[in-house]
Amino acid sequence: MIKVGIIGANGYTGFELMRLLAAHPEAEVSIAASRSLAGKRVAETYPALFGAYGDMTYSDVDLEAAAECDVVFACLPHGESAEICGRLIDGGTKVIDLSADYRYDDVSLYERTYKKEHPRKDLAAEAVYGLPEYERDRIKRARLIGNPGCYVTASVLAIKPLVMSGVIDPNGVVVDAKSGVSGAGRKADVAYNANEVEGNFKAYSVSVHRHTTEIEEKSGAVVTFAPHLLPIKRGILATIYCTLAPGKTAKDAAKAYERYRNEPFVHFTGDLLPEIKQAAGSNCCYIGMTAEEKTNRLIVVSVIDNLIKGASGQAIQNMNVMFGLPETEGLPLVGFHL
């Protein structure tokens, strides 16, 4: 049995980890740490967890106790995670970091994007990007995983095969993405309360969102990124506009997506464009596309659950790979639909 610790267990990604791991046959949560809620029962914050965790309480962040775990999931804000993860790695504990601190190959790009110096450049160089569909072999041998961002997962899974196969012009790709409110995290901010979100739809951080540089580094494309806030709880739908390379057609794009044929969590749906309800509640990414002849443009739609494939589910997928378990263990293959 894999002994799991979660630091920052009080947020939505921490909750989702605990919910999914409750059904994992090879893992158990032994530590759920939260500085702000230390000593409080987990079920007081998330009543849905009562059946699985009973009287379990949040502990304070104790790195010595966390070091006794086989793996620690760090669900901490960007900038706060790097040093804590580094200390755990130094002590011999495997870590899956859900912040951006260990996602970038180019540390200077991280520093420019997040406006802070990275405290553990040595480990940043060692960390493996946690997108199993592309990094599976490295993840198997890794001790530190940088779990991808939610917008990034939806975007890169859709764009990267097209760039790798030369189907599209990698310059000037437009990612028009929409996310449910849970993507902003569990925080008291008037911009995300029900009165502000319900019945509204808005763009934010257009062309300056921090995920832009991560999408570009991992996809190999130059991207204009326009995120939007949907008045729903969970899910991401990204509509991606690409220019076909000379001589390339939609058939070539479909052939590029054949690389996902045997992937358990990525499904190419052809000209059947996916919807959020298809992916929400699952660890799956669905990708569909259509070609517009008059503009020579390929229009791709990619959907995921931002909290599962976009965060906690993908983190568990990485854990499964790291520990030699079946990749699908403990992870939902079918969305809620309703």
PyMOL commands that set and color helices and strands:
alter all, ss='L'
color gray80, all
select helices_A, chain A and resi 12-21+42-45+47-53+63-66+81-90+107-114+121-126+132-141+150-164+181-184+190-192+194-197+211-219+250-260+276-279+308-322
alter helices_A, ss='H'
color red, helices_A
select strands_A, chain A and resi 2-7+27-33+71-74+94-97+128-129+144-146+173-179+202-203+223-229+236-243+266-270+285-292+297-304
alter strands_A, ss='S'
color yellow, strands_A
deselect
rebuild
show_as cartoon
